[in-house]
Amino acid sequence: MSERIPVMRPWFGPEEAEAAAEAVRSGWVAQGPQVAAFEKAFAAWTGAADAVAVSSCTTALHLALITAGVGPGDEVVVPSLSFIATANAVRYVGASPVFADVDPATGNLTATTVDAVRSAATRAVILVDQGGVPADLDAMRAMCDPAGIVVIEDAACGAGSLLRGRPVGAGAAFATYSFHPRKLLTCGEGGMVTVDRPEVAARLRRLREHGMSVSAADRDAADRSGGAPVVESYDELGFNYRMTDVQAAIGLVQLGRLPEMVARRRELAERYRKLLSGVPGLRLVGDPVDADGQVYGETNYQACWVQLGPDFPVGRDAMLGRLAAAGISARRGIMAAHLEPAYADTPPPLPLPATEALTRDSLILPLFHDMSEAQQDRVIVEFYAAAGIAAGTGAEAHA
Ligand SMILES: *Cc1c(COP(=O)(O)O)cnc(C)c1O
């Protein structure tokens, strides 16, 4: 029996372990200098005015919505085709998520699908870079900006992806990122909000730390400088959404590895594309293409997903079963929140045909930094076998 192939595995070197140990040895393990350094490096890398580290992308979305002024009575357009946290965050602020359909090619919201469901109550749109495929922020803002609708980019999966040559989230009023191990850059748990206006970052920093007017790190710095002790005040309801210095130390090292991680994922994804091209009825989702056939972004392949078309003889769940029996961990494609019991009371205003087809027919292939070609070949052979093409005439013939 050959070794099980995971769907995703983080890529760490000894430097991450050393950075974490160094944070522990320093005695300052909560939010402190490492968090500040990680924020600075992340903002520089995306070109944002500032970046605020938090405990997850979910808490990043929550704080972005509060800071954008979204609250009870407001509607926020979100894709149903997303991890459930996207819609949940809207409910945390007492607003109503309104599900819109996605582009069947990219799995992302478009100005057209959002326009179809927006109303006078629409206060914001959460634009998701699904699976790392860059969403068209420029087109979305062209529609939303004149209407006074804030676009929050949920770039949870998108660190390392490019839209028109710039990192995704660049130029967004708010962009949120996840550092969970299912994403490329990981520090266990963690998130980041980038903003285009520095004054917005100050409020995000207060909200993540109990609404405190002065951070614990700044009070410590004041104590050390021997001046009068700084007394904090609590001016609004805040949260404990902080990242620790141990996580930030790991995150800083991982940020330096991101270009290499993206290059490797793109290389492996292209190999899948080439070798799976002989299987009828498979579509591998990749870089987004506009109506004129121009590629306008580069995906980091956070999720390398295939859609099984009507020509593919095996259904999605049966295919997942075949792969599991062969020791291969694949996953169903992106979930659709409107089909979950938690959203039974939130019917989409319009049918969501693209969302429902994608969530029903797609699956995520194993892809991780140190995946070998032999491991990839085991996955490929299963697709040829499922399609009734014997190995030897399929994958190997194309290699
Ligand atoms: C993973 C993910 C999240 C949640 O990120 P956490 O850091 O786990 O909170 C939110 N939105 C999308 C699109 C995601 O893929």
The ligand as an SDF file (V2000), in Angstrom:
LIG
                    3D

 15 15  0  0  0  0  0  0  0  0999 V2000
  -10.2500   30.1580    4.6930 C   0  0  0  0  0  0  0  0  0  0  0  0
  -11.2100   31.2080    4.3500 C   0  0  0  0  0  0  0  0  0  0  0  0
  -11.7230   32.0950    5.3070 C   0  0  0  0  0  0  0  0  0  0  0  0
  -11.4820   31.9320    6.7780 C   0  0  0  0  0  0  0  0  0  0  0  0
  -10.1440   32.0880    7.1320 O   0  0  0  0  0  0  0  0  0  0  0  0
   -9.7080   31.7900    8.6500 P   0  0  0  0  0  0  0  0  0  0  0  0
   -8.3420   32.4030    8.7410 O   0  0  0  0  0  0  0  0  0  0  0  0
   -9.6950   30.3120    8.8290 O   0  0  0  0  0  0  0  0  0  0  0  0
  -10.6940   32.4730    9.5350 O   0  0  0  0  0  0  0  0  0  0  0  0
  -12.5320   33.1320    4.8740 C   0  0  0  0  0  0  0  0  0  0  0  0
  -12.8560   33.2860    3.5840 N   0  0  0  0  0  0  0  0  0  0  0  0
  -12.4010   32.4460    2.6290 C   0  0  0  0  0  0  0  0  0  0  0  0
  -12.7540   32.6850    1.2070 C   0  0  0  0  0  0  0  0  0  0  0  0
  -11.5760   31.3710    2.9930 C   0  0  0  0  0  0  0  0  0  0  0  0
  -11.1470   30.5170    2.0480 O   0  0  0  0  0  0  0  0  0  0  0  0
  1  2  1  0
  2  3  1  0
  2 14  2  0
  3  4  1  0
  3 10  2  0
  4  5  1  0
  5  6  1  0
  6  7  2  0
  6  8  1  0
  6  9  1  0
 10 11  1  0
 11 12  2  0
 12 13  1  0
 12 14  1  0
 14 15  1  0
M  END
$$$$
